[in-house]
Amino acid sequence: DLYRLLEVDIYHLEKLQHLDVSYNRINQFESLKELKSLRSLNANHNSITSCKSFQDLPGLVSLSLKANCIRRLVNFENAHRHNQLESLDVSYNRCLDSIESLVHLRELNAGEFS
């Protein structure tokens, strides 16, 4: 769960490129801006409600948030000038926002509401 993840303290791993934290009952992340090299993040099957933490990851190319509690992608709009995101999976959420600001997006999976 979130407390175990905080005990591991991934936030100082500046060279980390791929992170899989799926099935951990996470509902939020602290600021991820220290993970400067992160290219892919799999946070499927958690309880994440906001995309705000992911706006601080300018090198992120692939983000999978399948089966969470996300309703809005609005926080990506604030990061559009730095955003390199090419693949986004928000399937099995209830996203109602547009993704117009994700100009580099090549793959989107937004099917099936949970």
N, C-alpha and C positions, 0 to 999 in steps of 0.2 A: 504494500500500500504506500501511500505518499510518505508516511513517516519512515518506512524502510528506505525509500529512495533518497530522502534527505540525509539519512544516516550514511549512505554510501557516498554522498556528496559528489555528484557528477559535474557540478558547476565550475570546477577549476580545470577541467580537462580540455584545454585550449586546442589540442590537436585531434580531438575526437571527430571522426568523419561520419560514422554511422551509429545510430542509437535505436535500440528496440526496447521499449518499456511497456509493451502490450500486456494486457491482463494484470494490471497492478492496482486497480481501484483508485487511480490518480484523478483528482478533480481539478487541480491547477498545478502550474509550474511556477517556480520563482523566475526571476529574469534569466533568460537564457543567453544574454548578450556575450557572456564570456566564452561560449562555445562557438568561437569564430570560424572554425573549420568544418562545422557540421554541415553535411551535404544531404543526409537522409535521416528522417525521424519516423519511426513507427510507434504510434501511441494508440493503437487499436484497442477496442474493448476496455475502456476506462470510463470515467465519469466527467470528462472534461467538458466545461460549459462555454469557454471563451477561447478565442484564437489570439488573444492579446500577446501572450508570451512569444508567439512565433514570429511576430513582426520584427523582433530584434535579431533575426538570423538571415543576414543578407546573402549568405552562400547556400542557403537551403534550396535544393533542387527537387527533392521528393518528400512529401509530407502525407502520411496516412493517419487519418483520424476516424477511421471506420468504427461505427457502433459506440458513439459517445453521446453526449447530451448537448450538442452544439446546435444553436438556432440561428446564429448570425455569424457571417464572415466579415463583418464590418471592419475589424481591426486590420485586415490586409490592405484596405484602402489607404490607411495611414503610412504604409510601408512600400507603396507601389514603386517609388523611385529607386529603391534598393533591391526590390524583389526579383529573384531569379527563378522562382518556383515554376517547374515544368510539369510536375505530376502532383495532383491533389486528389485524395480519396476521402470524401465526407459522406460516403454511403451509410445508410442506417443511422442517420441523424435527422434533424428536422430543420435543415437550413432553408431559410426563406430569402436570403439576400442574393443580389447579383454578384457576379465575379468579374465585372468589367475592368477592374483595376489590375487583374492578374494577366498582364499582357504577354508574358512569356509562357503561359500555360499551354502545354501540348497534350496533356491527358487529364481528364476529369471524370471521376466516378462519383456521382451524386444520386444514384438510384436507391430505391426502397427507403421509405421512412420507417423508423423504429417505432 
